[in-house]
């Protein structure tokens, strides 16, 4: 699922499938911080932005695992 082009609803669905709690909230954050560099497959920019909400490493990893730039 592309973090850059998918809709917020599509991202929320992917996050829910990945076991992320409160996927709608996190999908909103993913969309807010677009665009993500295509040459950053680990989504470092997204990880950095999510860190300020202190979601925890497991939640961050689940969010990133469901997405690609």
Protein Blocks (a to p, Z undefined) as FASTA:
>chain_A
ZZklmcfklmmmmmmmnopahkllmmmmmmmmpccdfklmnommmmmmmmmnonojklmm
mmmmmpcZZ
